[in-house]
């Protein structure tokens, strides 16, 4: 089994699934509801472990609170081990509100305004012993900044999950060996992404293109992996599941293109179910 570490901000997600996205001042009944852990790294870690890898989530949990107890209970249920990065006794897990519409497979997300925790632990390099792959999701920036030397000295691969360009994106790019970014990261400009990778000596990278598939580039060339055709009803968390699945397969095989292909298949499968967990029934 692969030993995979996921570093990123966790949230508590309050989700409502509706048939059609409500208009302003409109009241609608939910098809289903969910309250539980969220965040790119957390969702990816659960996906990775569910496929058979040992998954470890490094995240700021902060003070004891109802939100924290819910997230820890869910991670325990999915057997994902936790390293709490926070040293701030006042830090509280942020709350995100999400509405997901079935008919259009669209969502509305209100993220918490709370910034990353500033008071964080120092990384002990021994924590990464026996780790085959690390994922960074552009959050927990203070921890990554404070421990960038230890991360840079990690001998395995570091995958970057990057949705949009942020002020500190170049720091994360400088640490990673395999960026897998969304189309929005460089506004779909593959040449710009290639130039960034060349700047940091990165030889493998991919860009997710939604229904158009996944563009990849490695030492032997580039191309498109077609997206599986599915009847999508909810795309929430599909990117997170893609990254977690990729980490699972790549940590086992080091086959870049095959791992991207399998990640694409499972991410598409997740879109046929409501929420970020319902798809798991198909692989258990």
BELZI-V346830 format. One record per residue. D_LAST is the distance of its C-alpha to the last C-alpha in Angstrom with 1 decimal. Layout:
((D_LAST) (D_LAST))
//
This chain:
((16.6) (18.2) (19.9) (20.0) (22.2) (22.1) (25.5) (26.1) (27.0) (24.8) (25.5) (24.8) (23.9) (25.2) (23.8) (25.0) (23.7) (26.7) (27.6) (30.5) (31.5) (34.3) (37.9) (40.0) (41.0) (38.7) (36.5) (33.3) (30.7) (27.1) (24.3) (22.0) (22.4) (20.5) (22.0) (20.3) (20.3) (21.1) (22.8) (21.9) (21.3) (19.2) (16.8) (16.8) (16.2) (13.1) (11.7) (13.0) (11.7) (8.0) (8.7) (10.4) (13.9) (16.1) (16.8) (20.1) (21.5) (25.3) (26.5) (29.4) (28.5) (32.2) (33.7) (32.1) (31.4) (29.2) (27.4) (26.8) (25.5) (22.9) (21.7) (21.7) (19.9) (17.0) (17.0) (17.2) (14.2) (12.1) (14.3) (16.3) (19.8) (22.8) (26.3) (28.5) (31.0) (33.3) (36.7) (37.9) (38.0) (38.5) (35.5) (33.1) (29.7) (30.4) (29.4) (28.2) (28.6) (26.6) (27.1) (24.9) (26.4) (24.4) (27.2) (28.0) (24.6) (26.9) (27.0) (29.6) (29.1) (31.6) (31.1) (32.8) (36.2) (35.6) (36.0) (34.3) (35.2) (38.4) (38.7) (36.1) (35.6) (36.8) (34.3) (34.7) (34.0) (32.7) (29.6) (28.6) (29.1) (26.3) (24.8) (24.1) (23.7) (24.7) (24.0) (26.8) (26.6) (30.4) (30.2) (31.4) (34.4) (36.7) (34.5) (34.1) (37.9) (38.9) (36.7) (37.0) (38.9) (36.2) (33.6) (35.9) (36.4) (32.7) (32.4) (28.9) (27.8) (27.7) (25.9) (27.4) (25.6) (28.7) (28.9) (32.7) (35.6) (36.6) (39.7) (38.0) (35.9) (38.2) (37.6) (33.9) (34.6) (37.0) (34.3) (31.5) (31.2) (28.6) (29.0) (26.6) (28.4) (28.4) (31.3) (33.0) (33.5) (36.5) (37.0) (35.6) (38.3) (36.8) (40.2) (40.3) (36.8) (38.0) (41.1) (39.2) (37.1) (40.4) (41.9) (39.4) (39.0) (35.4) (34.7) (31.1) (30.1) (28.3) (28.8) (26.3) (28.1) (25.9) (26.1) (28.4) (25.8) (26.1) (29.4) (29.4) (32.3) (32.5) (35.2) (35.3) (35.4) (33.6) (32.0) (29.5) (25.9) (25.6) (23.1) (20.7) (22.1) (20.0) (21.2) (20.7) (21.1) (20.4) (20.8) (20.6) (18.9) (18.2) (20.5) (18.9) (15.5) (17.5) (19.1) (16.2) (14.5) (18.0) (18.6) (15.6) (16.7) (20.4) (20.4) (19.3) (21.5) (24.2) (24.0) (24.8) (24.6) (21.6) (19.7) (21.1) (20.1) (16.4) (16.6) (18.5) (15.9) (13.0) (15.7) (16.9) (13.6) (13.6) (17.1) (16.2) (14.8) (17.0) (16.8) (15.1) (11.9) (11.1) (9.6) (6.5) (5.4) (5.8) (3.8) (0.0))
//
